[in-house]
Amino acid sequence: MILYDRFIYPVAMDSVCRRPHLGRERARVIPRARGAVLEVGIGSGLNLPFYSGERVSHLTGIDPSEHAWRKNRVDTASLRFGFEFIRASAGSLPLPEESFDTVVTTFTLCTVPDIPLAFSEIRRVLKAGGILLFCEHGKAPEPAMQSWQRVVNPLWQLVSGGCHLTRDIPGIVTGNGFKITWLGSGYSDRRSIGGFHYWGEAKKA
C-alpha cells in the first residue's frame, strides 16, 4: 500500500480531479479568495488558474504529498501573485497565527484524518474577519444514497487515500467554529456515490 499511496494514487486522483465538471465547481469558489491565501491540500495545483491576480496578494499551498504537487502543470513564476509550496498536513500548519485573509479547501476535507485538529489550525492562522472557502464532496441528501455510501465507504477509504464518502460538510464547518454565509450544493455530473458536492464561504463564529 505504501507504493500505491505514494505513486499510483496521486496519478489516479490527479486524473479524476482534472475532469471539466470539477473545474466548473472550482470556478464558483476560488475567484472569491482575497489577500494572503492559504490553500490546504493544494494537491497538483488544479485551483491555481482560478485565483484572481487583482484580489490575491500571496498564495501559500500546503500538502502532505510532494508526489501530488509534482503533477502541477502551472508555471508558478508566471502567477500574478507570490507563491510558496510547503509540505505539511492540515493538522500541523507551520505558519504564524492570524496570517491569512482566506483559507481554501477543495476536495480535501474528505481525507483529513483529524477534522477538529485541522479546523483548530485553520482558525489559528486565519485573521479576524477572514474567510474559509470550501468545495467538497460529502453525504448525499437521499436516505437510499446515504445507505450506499455507508456500505461502500470502508472499501472506498482503502483505495482512495482515506477518502470518506459520508462526511457532512456543512455540519463539519459549522461544528468547528465557523458560520456559513453562502452555501450551494448538488450533484456534480451524475448521481454517483461520490457525486454530491457542497461549496460555500464561511467566517469565524
KAPEDA-V331694 format. One record per helix or strand of 3 or more residues. SS is the DSSP state (~ for helix, > for strand). FROM is the first residue (numbers start at 1). LEN is the number of residues. If there is no record, write none. Layout:
# KAPEDA-V331694
ss=SS from=FROM len=LEN
ss=SS from=FROM len=LEN
This chain:
# KAPEDA-V331694
ss=~ from=2 len=16
ss=~ from=20 len=13
ss=> from=35 len=6
ss=~ from=48 len=3
ss=> from=56 len=8
ss=~ from=66 len=4
ss=~ from=76 len=3
ss=> from=82 len=6
ss=> from=100 len=7
ss=~ from=115 len=11
ss=> from=126 len=12
ss=~ from=143 len=17
ss=~ from=169 len=6
ss=> from=178 len=10
ss=> from=196 len=9
